[in-house]
């Protein structure tokens, strides 16, 4: 029983850990803050309102920690009662904590 509990605890810890990930993309300023656009979606940098001018619009490599992921469709943003669309980003969006960044030349 004790060995079984240890295995379950280990599996839980491994699946709950959020590891660091390296991403490469274009640094851009968006309404919801500094972001990195990639072919896999948009990564919003937690607690960073905008990139400084030396980074904004440039290709970067960043080491990030994943905080939250979402994938919105056009239907998700439609308000059927008022027959209008809510503001939001369609597609894959990931909130990340920035660990390290470097410009790619």
PDB file as gemmi writes it, atoms N, CA and C in Angstrom:
CRYST1    1.000    1.000    1.000  90.00  90.00  90.00 P 1                      
ATOM      1  N   UNK A   1       0.827  -1.191   0.000  1.00  0.00           N  
ATOM      2  CA  UNK A   1       0.000   0.000   0.000  1.00  0.00           C  
ATOM      3  C   UNK A   1       0.875   1.260   0.000  1.00  0.00           C  
ATOM      4  N   UNK A   2       1.901   1.288   0.794  1.00  0.00           N  
ATOM      5  CA  UNK A   2       2.779   2.439   0.882  1.00  0.00           C  
ATOM      6  C   UNK A   2       3.504   2.680  -0.440  1.00  0.00           C  
ATOM      7  N   UNK A   3       3.933   1.600  -1.106  1.00  0.00           N  
ATOM      8  CA  UNK A   3       4.615   1.720  -2.380  1.00  0.00           C  
ATOM      9  C   UNK A   3       3.662   2.259  -3.455  1.00  0.00           C  
ATOM     10  N   UNK A   4       2.427   1.817  -3.429  1.00  0.00           N  
ATOM     11  CA  UNK A   4       1.412   2.281  -4.373  1.00  0.00           C  
ATOM     12  C   UNK A   4       1.161   3.777  -4.179  1.00  0.00           C  
ATOM     13  N   UNK A   5       1.068   4.210  -2.938  1.00  0.00           N  
ATOM     14  CA  UNK A   5       0.871   5.628  -2.639  1.00  0.00           C  
ATOM     15  C   UNK A   5       2.040   6.462  -3.152  1.00  0.00           C  
ATOM     16  N   UNK A   6       3.249   5.958  -2.978  1.00  0.00           N  
ATOM     17  CA  UNK A   6       4.443   6.677  -3.437  1.00  0.00           C  
ATOM     18  C   UNK A   6       4.441   6.839  -4.948  1.00  0.00           C  
ATOM     19  N   UNK A   7       4.039   5.795  -5.655  1.00  0.00           N  
ATOM     20  CA  UNK A   7       3.980   5.853  -7.117  1.00  0.00           C  
ATOM     21  C   UNK A   7       2.923   6.863  -7.553  1.00  0.00           C  
ATOM     22  N   UNK A   8       1.763   6.851  -6.915  1.00  0.00           N  
ATOM     23  CA  UNK A   8       0.707   7.800  -7.251  1.00  0.00           C  
ATOM     24  C   UNK A   8       1.132   9.233  -6.968  1.00  0.00           C  
ATOM     25  N   UNK A   9       1.802   9.450  -5.850  1.00  0.00           N  
ATOM     26  CA  UNK A   9       2.289  10.775  -5.506  1.00  0.00           C  
ATOM     27  C   UNK A   9       3.308  11.258  -6.531  1.00  0.00           C  
ATOM     28  N   UNK A  10       4.214  10.400  -6.941  1.00  0.00           N  
ATOM     29  CA  UNK A  10       5.213  10.746  -7.942  1.00  0.00           C  
ATOM     30  C   UNK A  10       4.545  11.109  -9.268  1.00  0.00           C  
ATOM     31  N   UNK A  11       3.561  10.322  -9.701  1.00  0.00           N  
ATOM     32  CA  UNK A  11       2.843  10.617 -10.942  1.00  0.00           C  
ATOM     33  C   UNK A  11       2.125  11.958 -10.855  1.00  0.00           C  
ATOM     34  N   UNK A  12       1.521  12.237  -9.720  1.00  0.00           N  
ATOM     35  CA  UNK A  12       0.838  13.518  -9.530  1.00  0.00           C  
ATOM     36  C   UNK A  12       1.818  14.679  -9.631  1.00  0.00           C  
ATOM     37  N   UNK A  13       2.953  14.550  -8.981  1.00  0.00           N  
ATOM     38  CA  UNK A  13       3.952  15.617  -9.004  1.00  0.00           C  
ATOM     39  C   UNK A  13       4.495  15.846 -10.405  1.00  0.00           C  
ATOM     40  N   UNK A  14       4.728  14.781 -11.141  1.00  0.00           N  
ATOM     41  CA  UNK A  14       5.254  14.907 -12.498  1.00  0.00           C  
ATOM     42  C   UNK A  14       4.256  15.568 -13.438  1.00  0.00           C  
ATOM     43  N   UNK A  15       2.980  15.247 -13.294  1.00  0.00           N  
ATOM     44  CA  UNK A  15       1.976  15.821 -14.184  1.00  0.00           C  
ATOM     45  C   UNK A  15       1.593  17.233 -13.783  1.00  0.00           C  
ATOM     46  N   UNK A  16       1.789  17.604 -12.521  1.00  0.00           N  
ATOM     47  CA  UNK A  16       1.406  18.946 -12.086  1.00  0.00           C  
ATOM     48  C   UNK A  16       2.531  19.957 -12.258  1.00  0.00           C  
ATOM     49  N   UNK A  17       3.744  19.506 -12.499  1.00  0.00           N  
ATOM     50  CA  UNK A  17       4.873  20.426 -12.686  1.00  0.00           C  
ATOM     51  C   UNK A  17       4.742  21.150 -14.017  1.00  0.00           C  
ATOM     52  N   UNK A  18       4.967  22.446 -13.979  1.00  0.00           N  
ATOM     53  CA  UNK A  18       4.958  23.237 -15.205  1.00  0.00           C  
ATOM     54  C   UNK A  18       6.399  23.569 -15.535  1.00  0.00           C  
ATOM     55  N   UNK A  19       6.898  22.957 -16.577  1.00  0.00           N  
ATOM     56  CA  UNK A  19       8.313  23.113 -16.888  1.00  0.00           C  
ATOM     57  C   UNK A  19       8.549  24.332 -17.771  1.00  0.00           C  
ATOM     58  N   UNK A  20       9.807  24.712 -17.858  1.00  0.00           N  
ATOM     59  CA  UNK A  20      10.200  25.808 -18.721  1.00  0.00           C  
ATOM     60  C   UNK A  20      10.175  25.349 -20.172  1.00  0.00           C  
ATOM     61  N   UNK A  21       9.895  26.292 -21.055  1.00  0.00           N  
ATOM     62  CA  UNK A  21       9.814  25.994 -22.478  1.00  0.00           C  
ATOM     63  C   UNK A  21      10.520  27.119 -23.240  1.00  0.00           C  
ATOM     64  N   UNK A  22      11.232  26.762 -24.294  1.00  0.00           N  
ATOM     65  CA  UNK A  22      11.884  27.756 -25.130  1.00  0.00           C  
ATOM     66  C   UNK A  22      11.007  28.023 -26.344  1.00  0.00           C  
ATOM     67  N   UNK A  23      10.744  29.311 -26.616  1.00  0.00           N  
ATOM     68  CA  UNK A  23       9.942  29.682 -27.778  1.00  0.00           C  
ATOM     69  C   UNK A  23      10.699  30.716 -28.603  1.00  0.00           C  
ATOM     70  N   UNK A  24      10.457  30.687 -29.905  1.00  0.00           N  
ATOM     71  CA  UNK A  24      11.057  31.648 -30.832  1.00  0.00           C  
ATOM     72  C   UNK A  24       9.918  32.305 -31.594  1.00  0.00           C  
ATOM     73  N   UNK A  25       9.944  33.636 -31.631  1.00  0.00           N  
ATOM     74  CA  UNK A  25       8.887  34.350 -32.322  1.00  0.00           C  
ATOM     75  C   UNK A  25       9.157  35.833 -32.389  1.00  0.00           C  
ATOM     76  N   UNK A  26       8.120  36.577 -32.764  1.00  0.00           N  
ATOM     77  CA  UNK A  26       8.212  38.014 -32.941  1.00  0.00           C  
ATOM     78  C   UNK A  26       7.659  38.721 -31.710  1.00  0.00           C  
ATOM     79  N   UNK A  27       8.465  39.575 -31.095  1.00  0.00           N  
ATOM     80  CA  UNK A  27       8.035  40.354 -29.932  1.00  0.00           C  
ATOM     81  C   UNK A  27       7.113  41.475 -30.409  1.00  0.00           C  
ATOM     82  N   UNK A  28       5.896  41.533 -29.865  1.00  0.00           N  
ATOM     83  CA  UNK A  28       4.939  42.564 -30.265  1.00  0.00           C  
ATOM     84  C   UNK A  28       4.211  43.099 -29.042  1.00  0.00           C  
ATOM     85  N   UNK A  29       3.752  44.337 -29.138  1.00  0.00           N  
ATOM     86  CA  UNK A  29       2.921  44.922 -28.107  1.00  0.00           C  
ATOM     87  C   UNK A  29       1.466  44.770 -28.536  1.00  0.00           C  
ATOM     88  N   UNK A  30       0.629  44.261 -27.635  1.00  0.00           N  
ATOM     89  CA  UNK A  30      -0.781  44.048 -27.918  1.00  0.00           C  
ATOM     90  C   UNK A  30      -1.625  44.738 -26.843  1.00  0.00           C  
ATOM     91  N   UNK A  31      -2.935  44.765 -27.034  1.00  0.00           N  
ATOM     92  CA  UNK A  31      -3.825  45.385 -26.050  1.00  0.00           C  
ATOM     93  C   UNK A  31      -3.674  44.754 -24.673  1.00  0.00           C  
ATOM     94  N   UNK A  32      -3.448  43.457 -24.648  1.00  0.00           N  
ATOM     95  CA  UNK A  32      -3.356  42.750 -23.361  1.00  0.00           C  
ATOM     96  C   UNK A  32      -1.928  42.593 -22.865  1.00  0.00           C  
ATOM     97  N   UNK A  33      -0.988  43.323 -23.457  1.00  0.00           N  
ATOM     98  CA  UNK A  33       0.381  43.331 -22.947  1.00  0.00           C  
ATOM     99  C   UNK A  33       1.411  42.883 -23.963  1.00  0.00           C  
ATOM    100  N   UNK A  34       2.641  42.756 -23.481  1.00  0.00           N  
ATOM    101  CA  UNK A  34       3.737  42.292 -24.336  1.00  0.00           C  
ATOM    102  C   UNK A  34       3.472  40.845 -24.734  1.00  0.00           C  
ATOM    103  N   UNK A  35       3.729  40.529 -25.999  1.00  0.00           N  
ATOM    104  CA  UNK A  35       3.448  39.173 -26.467  1.00  0.00           C  
ATOM    105  C   UNK A  35       4.544  38.701 -27.416  1.00  0.00           C  
ATOM    106  N   UNK A  36       4.535  37.392 -27.647  1.00  0.00           N  
ATOM    107  CA  UNK A  36       5.424  36.773 -28.635  1.00  0.00           C  
ATOM    108  C   UNK A  36       4.534  35.991 -29.596  1.00  0.00           C  
ATOM    109  N   UNK A  37       4.562  36.376 -30.872  1.00  0.00           N  
ATOM    110  CA  UNK A  37       3.766  35.679 -31.890  1.00  0.00           C  
ATOM    111  C   UNK A  37       4.614  34.583 -32.508  1.00  0.00           C  
ATOM    112  N   UNK A  38       4.059  33.367 -32.528  1.00  0.00           N  
ATOM    113  CA  UNK A  38       4.728  32.228 -33.150  1.00  0.00           C  
ATOM    114  C   UNK A  38       3.760  31.548 -34.103  1.00  0.00           C  
ATOM    115  N   UNK A  39       4.238  30.557 -34.831  1.00  0.00           N  
ATOM    116  CA  UNK A  39       3.364  29.800 -35.725  1.00  0.00           C  
ATOM    117  C   UNK A  39       2.374  28.938 -34.935  1.00  0.00           C  
ATOM    118  N   UNK A  40       2.657  28.693 -33.646  1.00  0.00           N  
ATOM    119  CA  UNK A  40       1.772  27.886 -32.800  1.00  0.00           C  
ATOM    120  C   UNK A  40       0.755  28.707 -32.020  1.00  0.00           C  
ATOM    121  N   UNK A  41       0.825  30.024 -32.122  1.00  0.00           N  
ATOM    122  CA  UNK A  41      -0.101  30.881 -31.389  1.00  0.00           C  
ATOM    123  C   UNK A  41       0.617  32.062 -30.779  1.00  0.00           C  
ATOM    124  N   UNK A  42      -0.067  32.711 -29.844  1.00  0.00           N  
ATOM    125  CA  UNK A  42       0.450  33.914 -29.193  1.00  0.00           C  
ATOM    126  C   UNK A  42       0.733  33.614 -27.731  1.00  0.00           C  
ATOM    127  N   UNK A  43       1.868  34.089 -27.261  1.00  0.00           N  
ATOM    128  CA  UNK A  43       2.258  33.955 -25.861  1.00  0.00           C  
ATOM    129  C   UNK A  43       2.229  35.349 -25.240  1.00  0.00           C  
ATOM    130  N   UNK A  44       1.380  35.539 -24.221  1.00  0.00           N  
ATOM    131  CA  UNK A  44       1.282  36.818 -23.522  1.00  0.00           C  
ATOM    132  C   UNK A  44       2.191  36.749 -22.298  1.00  0.00           C  
ATOM    133  N   UNK A  45       3.046  37.766 -22.140  1.00  0.00           N  
ATOM    134  CA  UNK A  45       3.994  37.796 -21.027  1.00  0.00           C  
ATOM    135  C   UNK A  45       3.299  38.343 -19.784  1.00  0.00           C  
ATOM    136  N   UNK A  46       3.246  37.523 -18.755  1.00  0.00           N  
ATOM    137  CA  UNK A  46       2.601  37.909 -17.504  1.00  0.00           C  
ATOM    138  C   UNK A  46       3.304  39.123 -16.892  1.00  0.00           C  
ATOM    139  N   UNK A  47       2.530  40.105 -16.450  1.00  0.00           N  
ATOM    140  CA  UNK A  47       3.014  41.293 -15.735  1.00  0.00           C  
ATOM    141  C   UNK A  47       3.959  42.177 -16.549  1.00  0.00           C  
ATOM    142  N   UNK A  48       3.851  42.130 -17.882  1.00  0.00           N  
ATOM    143  CA  UNK A  48       4.661  43.013 -18.719  1.00  0.00           C  
ATOM    144  C   UNK A  48       3.723  43.711 -19.708  1.00  0.00           C  
ATOM    145  N   UNK A  49       3.543  45.015 -19.529  1.00  0.00           N  
ATOM    146  CA  UNK A  49       2.592  45.766 -20.355  1.00  0.00           C  
ATOM    147  C   UNK A  49       3.062  45.962 -21.783  1.00  0.00           C  
ATOM    148  N   UNK A  50       4.372  46.159 -21.966  1.00  0.00           N  
ATOM    149  CA  UNK A  50       4.884  46.361 -23.320  1.00  0.00           C  
ATOM    150  C   UNK A  50       6.384  46.097 -23.358  1.00  0.00           C  
ATOM    151  N   UNK A  51       6.870  45.788 -24.574  1.00  0.00           N  
ATOM    152  CA  UNK A  51       8.301  45.645 -24.802  1.00  0.00           C  
ATOM    153  C   UNK A  51       8.901  47.027 -24.953  1.00  0.00           C  
ATOM    154  N   UNK A  52      10.167  47.185 -24.604  1.00  0.00           N  
ATOM    155  CA  UNK A  52      10.816  48.466 -24.903  1.00  0.00           C  
ATOM    156  C   UNK A  52      11.151  48.490 -26.394  1.00  0.00           C  
ATOM    157  N   UNK A  53      11.464  49.676 -26.894  1.00  0.00           N  
ATOM    158  CA  UNK A  53      11.667  49.863 -28.332  1.00  0.00           C  
ATOM    159  C   UNK A  53      12.787  49.009 -28.919  1.00  0.00           C  
ATOM    160  N   UNK A  54      13.770  48.643 -28.107  1.00  0.00           N  
ATOM    161  CA  UNK A  54      14.883  47.836 -28.625  1.00  0.00           C  
ATOM    162  C   UNK A  54      14.479  46.381 -28.886  1.00  0.00           C  
ATOM    163  N   UNK A  55      13.354  45.943 -28.339  1.00  0.00           N  
ATOM    164  CA  UNK A  55      12.905  44.557 -28.509  1.00  0.00           C  
ATOM    165  C   UNK A  55      11.642  44.469 -29.368  1.00  0.00           C  
ATOM    166  N   UNK A  56      10.735  45.433 -29.231  1.00  0.00           N  
ATOM    167  CA  UNK A  56       9.459  45.389 -29.941  1.00  0.00           C  
ATOM    168  C   UNK A  56       9.669  45.285 -31.455  1.00  0.00           C  
ATOM    169  N   UNK A  57       8.974  44.308 -32.066  1.00  0.00           N  
ATOM    170  CA  UNK A  57       9.066  44.104 -33.509  1.00  0.00           C  
ATOM    171  C   UNK A  57      10.237  43.257 -33.961  1.00  0.00           C  
ATOM    172  N   UNK A  58      11.017  42.748 -33.017  1.00  0.00           N  
ATOM    173  CA  UNK A  58      12.201  41.951 -33.351  1.00  0.00           C  
ATOM    174  C   UNK A  58      11.942  40.462 -33.080  1.00  0.00           C  
ATOM    175  N   UNK A  59      12.712  39.607 -33.765  1.00  0.00           N  
ATOM    176  CA  UNK A  59      12.654  38.167 -33.541  1.00  0.00           C  
ATOM    177  C   UNK A  59      13.456  37.856 -32.281  1.00  0.00           C  
ATOM    178  N   UNK A  60      12.845  37.075 -31.372  1.00  0.00           N  
ATOM    179  CA  UNK A  60      13.487  36.759 -30.102  1.00  0.00           C  
ATOM    180  C   UNK A  60      13.397  35.278 -29.781  1.00  0.00           C  
ATOM    181  N   UNK A  61      14.276  34.856 -28.887  1.00  0.00           N  
ATOM    182  CA  UNK A  61      14.204  33.523 -28.295  1.00  0.00           C  
ATOM    183  C   UNK A  61      13.979  33.752 -26.806  1.00  0.00           C  
ATOM    184  N   UNK A  62      12.959  33.107 -26.250  1.00  0.00           N  
ATOM    185  CA  UNK A  62      12.620  33.328 -24.848  1.00  0.00           C  
ATOM    186  C   UNK A  62      12.461  32.009 -24.115  1.00  0.00           C  
ATOM    187  N   UNK A  63      12.920  31.998 -22.893  1.00  0.00           N  
ATOM    188  CA  UNK A  63      12.687  30.876 -21.986  1.00  0.00           C  
ATOM    189  C   UNK A  63      11.533  31.305 -21.092  1.00  0.00           C  
ATOM    190  N   UNK A  64      10.447  30.535 -21.110  1.00  0.00           N  
ATOM    191  CA  UNK A  64       9.238  30.918 -20.383  1.00  0.00           C  
ATOM    192  C   UNK A  64       8.715  29.744 -19.552  1.00  0.00           C  
ATOM    193  N   UNK A  65       7.879  30.068 -18.590  1.00  0.00           N  
ATOM    194  CA  UNK A  65       7.162  29.060 -17.817  1.00  0.00           C  
ATOM    195  C   UNK A  65       5.677  29.235 -18.124  1.00  0.00           C  
ATOM    196  N   UNK A  66       5.035  28.169 -18.574  1.00  0.00           N  
ATOM    197  CA  UNK A  66       3.623  28.200 -18.947  1.00  0.00           C  
ATOM    198  C   UNK A  66       2.766  28.399 -17.693  1.00  0.00           C  
ATOM    199  N   UNK A  67       1.850  29.369 -17.751  1.00  0.00           N  
ATOM    200  CA  UNK A  67       0.938  29.635 -16.640  1.00  0.00           C  
ATOM    201  C   UNK A  67      -0.492  29.191 -16.971  1.00  0.00           C  
ATOM    202  N   UNK A  68      -0.943  29.508 -18.204  1.00  0.00           N  
ATOM    203  CA  UNK A  68      -2.325  29.242 -18.574  1.00  0.00           C  
ATOM    204  C   UNK A  68      -2.443  29.184 -20.095  1.00  0.00           C  
ATOM    205  N   UNK A  69      -3.286  28.278 -20.599  1.00  0.00           N  
ATOM    206  CA  UNK A  69      -3.509  28.149 -22.037  1.00  0.00           C  
ATOM    207  C   UNK A  69      -4.993  28.281 -22.346  1.00  0.00           C  
ATOM    208  N   UNK A  70      -5.305  28.872 -23.524  1.00  0.00           N  
ATOM    209  CA  UNK A  70      -6.696  28.918 -23.979  1.00  0.00           C  
ATOM    210  C   UNK A  70      -6.721  28.853 -25.498  1.00  0.00           C  
ATOM    211  N   UNK A  71      -7.828  28.389 -26.032  1.00  0.00           N  
ATOM    212  CA  UNK A  71      -8.019  28.325 -27.476  1.00  0.00           C  
ATOM    213  C   UNK A  71      -9.444  28.782 -27.760  1.00  0.00           C  
ATOM    214  N   UNK A  72      -9.592  30.032 -28.191  1.00  0.00           N  
ATOM    215  CA  UNK A  72     -10.913  30.588 -28.449  1.00  0.00           C  
ATOM    216  C   UNK A  72     -11.254  30.512 -29.928  1.00  0.00           C  
ATOM    217  N   UNK A  73     -12.526  30.220 -30.203  1.00  0.00           N  
ATOM    218  CA  UNK A  73     -13.039  30.245 -31.569  1.00  0.00           C  
ATOM    219  C   UNK A  73     -13.933  31.473 -31.734  1.00  0.00           C  
ATOM    220  N   UNK A  74     -14.304  31.749 -32.949  1.00  0.00           N  
ATOM    221  CA  UNK A  74     -15.217  32.870 -33.225  1.00  0.00           C  
ATOM    222  C   UNK A  74     -16.532  32.675 -32.459  1.00  0.00           C  
ATOM    223  N   UNK A  75     -16.998  31.433 -32.383  1.00  0.00           N  
ATOM    224  CA  UNK A  75     -18.244  31.130 -31.674  1.00  0.00           C  
ATOM    225  C   UNK A  75     -18.137  31.414 -30.174  1.00  0.00           C  
ATOM    226  N   UNK A  76     -16.946  31.222 -29.598  1.00  0.00           N  
ATOM    227  CA  UNK A  76     -16.754  31.499 -28.174  1.00  0.00           C  
ATOM    228  C   UNK A  76     -16.951  32.980 -27.854  1.00  0.00           C  
ATOM    229  N   UNK A  77     -16.656  33.838 -28.817  1.00  0.00           N  
ATOM    230  CA  UNK A  77     -16.729  35.282 -28.588  1.00  0.00           C  
ATOM    231  C   UNK A  77     -18.078  35.886 -28.983  1.00  0.00           C  
ATOM    232  N   UNK A  78     -18.985  35.075 -29.508  1.00  0.00           N  
ATOM    233  CA  UNK A  78     -20.275  35.595 -29.962  1.00  0.00           C  
ATOM    234  C   UNK A  78     -21.275  35.632 -28.816  1.00  0.00           C  
ATOM    235  N   UNK A  79     -21.865  36.795 -28.603  1.00  0.00           N  
ATOM    236  CA  UNK A  79     -22.920  36.987 -27.603  1.00  0.00           C  
ATOM    237  C   UNK A  79     -24.255  36.869 -28.318  1.00  0.00           C  
ATOM    238  N   UNK A  80     -24.905  35.709 -28.209  1.00  0.00           N  
ATOM    239  CA  UNK A  80     -26.138  35.449 -28.963  1.00  0.00           C  
ATOM    240  C   UNK A  80     -27.314  36.292 -28.479  1.00  0.00           C  
ATOM    241  N   UNK A  81     -27.281  36.761 -27.243  1.00  0.00           N  
ATOM    242  CA  UNK A  81     -28.371  37.593 -26.721  1.00  0.00           C  
ATOM    243  C   UNK A  81     -28.343  38.975 -27.370  1.00  0.00           C  
ATOM    244  N   UNK A  82     -27.162  39.599 -27.405  1.00  0.00           N  
ATOM    245  CA  UNK A  82     -27.034  40.937 -27.992  1.00  0.00           C  
ATOM    246  C   UNK A  82     -26.644  40.908 -29.469  1.00  0.00           C  
ATOM    247  N   UNK A  83     -26.402  39.706 -29.982  1.00  0.00           N  
ATOM    248  CA  UNK A  83     -26.002  39.508 -31.378  1.00  0.00           C  
ATOM    249  C   UNK A  83     -24.772  40.342 -31.739  1.00  0.00           C  
ATOM    250  N   UNK A  84     -23.790  40.304 -30.850  1.00  0.00           N  
ATOM    251  CA  UNK A  84     -22.526  41.012 -31.058  1.00  0.00           C  
ATOM    252  C   UNK A  84     -21.369  40.099 -30.675  1.00  0.00           C  
ATOM    253  N   UNK A  85     -20.166  40.502 -31.059  1.00  0.00           N  
ATOM    254  CA  UNK A  85     -18.968  39.761 -30.670  1.00  0.00           C  
ATOM    255  C   UNK A  85     -18.279  40.471 -29.513  1.00  0.00           C  
ATOM    256  N   UNK A  86     -17.820  39.681 -28.540  1.00  0.00           N  
ATOM    257  CA  UNK A  86     -17.024  40.209 -27.438  1.00  0.00           C  
ATOM    258  C   UNK A  86     -15.588  40.370 -27.928  1.00  0.00           C  
ATOM    259  N   UNK A  87     -14.860  41.245 -27.267  1.00  0.00           N  
ATOM    260  CA  UNK A  87     -13.465  41.438 -27.632  1.00  0.00           C  
ATOM    261  C   UNK A  87     -12.643  40.253 -27.144  1.00  0.00           C  
ATOM    262  N   UNK A  88     -11.713  39.782 -27.950  1.00  0.00           N  
ATOM    263  CA  UNK A  88     -10.861  38.665 -27.563  1.00  0.00           C  
ATOM    264  C   UNK A  88      -9.991  38.223 -28.722  1.00  0.00           C  
ATOM    265  N   UNK A  89      -9.072  37.334 -28.429  1.00  0.00           N  
ATOM    266  CA  UNK A  89      -8.138  36.828 -29.437  1.00  0.00           C  
ATOM    267  C   UNK A  89      -8.569  35.420 -29.842  1.00  0.00           C  
ATOM    268  N   UNK A  90      -8.814  35.236 -31.132  1.00  0.00           N  
ATOM    269  CA  UNK A  90      -9.193  33.925 -31.651  1.00  0.00           C  
ATOM    270  C   UNK A  90      -7.922  33.121 -31.887  1.00  0.00           C  
ATOM    271  N   UNK A  91      -7.929  31.863 -31.471  1.00  0.00           N  
ATOM    272  CA  UNK A  91      -6.785  30.981 -31.663  1.00  0.00           C  
ATOM    273  C   UNK A  91      -6.128  30.625 -30.346  1.00  0.00           C  
ATOM    274  N   UNK A  92      -4.931  30.050 -30.445  1.00  0.00           N  
ATOM    275  CA  UNK A  92      -4.192  29.615 -29.263  1.00  0.00           C  
ATOM    276  C   UNK A  92      -3.516  30.800 -28.587  1.00  0.00           C  
ATOM    277  N   UNK A  93      -3.793  30.985 -27.300  1.00  0.00           N  
ATOM    278  CA  UNK A  93      -3.143  32.015 -26.505  1.00  0.00           C  
ATOM    279  C   UNK A  93      -2.639  31.367 -25.222  1.00  0.00           C  
ATOM    280  N   UNK A  94      -1.408  31.679 -24.870  1.00  0.00           N  
ATOM    281  CA  UNK A  94      -0.791  31.110 -23.680  1.00  0.00           C  
ATOM    282  C   UNK A  94      -0.216  32.231 -22.835  1.00  0.00           C  
ATOM    283  N   UNK A  95      -0.568  32.244 -21.554  1.00  0.00           N  
ATOM    284  CA  UNK A  95       0.009  33.202 -20.614  1.00  0.00           C  
ATOM    285  C   UNK A  95       1.279  32.571 -20.053  1.00  0.00           C  
ATOM    286  N   UNK A  96       2.382  33.323 -20.084  1.00  0.00           N  
ATOM    287  CA  UNK A  96       3.667  32.774 -19.635  1.00  0.00           C  
ATOM    288  C   UNK A  96       4.390  33.758 -18.717  1.00  0.00           C  
ATOM    289  N   UNK A  97       5.270  33.207 -17.907  1.00  0.00           N  
ATOM    290  CA  UNK A  97       6.179  34.011 -17.098  1.00  0.00           C  
ATOM    291  C   UNK A  97       7.526  34.002 -17.805  1.00  0.00           C  
ATOM    292  N   UNK A  98       8.065  35.183 -18.063  1.00  0.00           N  
ATOM    293  CA  UNK A  98       9.319  35.311 -18.787  1.00  0.00           C  
ATOM    294  C   UNK A  98      10.492  35.032 -17.859  1.00  0.00           C  
ATOM    295  N   UNK A  99      11.355  34.098 -18.259  1.00  0.00           N  
ATOM    296  CA  UNK A  99      12.541  33.729 -17.481  1.00  0.00           C  
ATOM    297  C   UNK A  99      13.810  34.341 -18.065  1.00  0.00           C  
ATOM    298  N   UNK A 100      13.923  34.294 -19.409  1.00  0.00           N  
ATOM    299  CA  UNK A 100      15.142  34.749 -20.086  1.00  0.00           C  
ATOM    300  C   UNK A 100      14.774  35.125 -21.513  1.00  0.00           C  
ATOM    301  N   UNK A 101      15.477  36.105 -22.052  1.00  0.00           N  
ATOM    302  CA  UNK A 101      15.187  36.532 -23.421  1.00  0.00           C  
ATOM    303  C   UNK A 101      16.481  36.914 -24.136  1.00  0.00           C  
ATOM    304  N   UNK A 102      16.521  36.644 -25.439  1.00  0.00           N  
ATOM    305  CA  UNK A 102      17.653  37.110 -26.246  1.00  0.00           C  
ATOM    306  C   UNK A 102      17.174  37.428 -27.655  1.00  0.00           C  
ATOM    307  N   UNK A 103      17.762  38.452 -28.234  1.00  0.00           N  
ATOM    308  CA  UNK A 103      17.455  38.825 -29.608  1.00  0.00           C  
ATOM    309  C   UNK A 103      18.100  37.834 -30.559  1.00  0.00           C  
ATOM    310  N   UNK A 104      17.412  37.541 -31.665  1.00  0.00           N  
ATOM    311  CA  UNK A 104      17.953  36.682 -32.718  1.00  0.00           C  
ATOM    312  C   UNK A 104      18.268  37.578 -33.895  1.00  0.00           C  
ATOM    313  N   UNK A 105      19.502  37.511 -34.352  1.00  0.00           N  
ATOM    314  CA  UNK A 105      19.896  38.377 -35.483  1.00  0.00           C  
ATOM    315  C   UNK A 105      20.020  37.600 -36.741  1.00  0.00           C  
TER     316      UNK A 105                                                      
END                                                                             
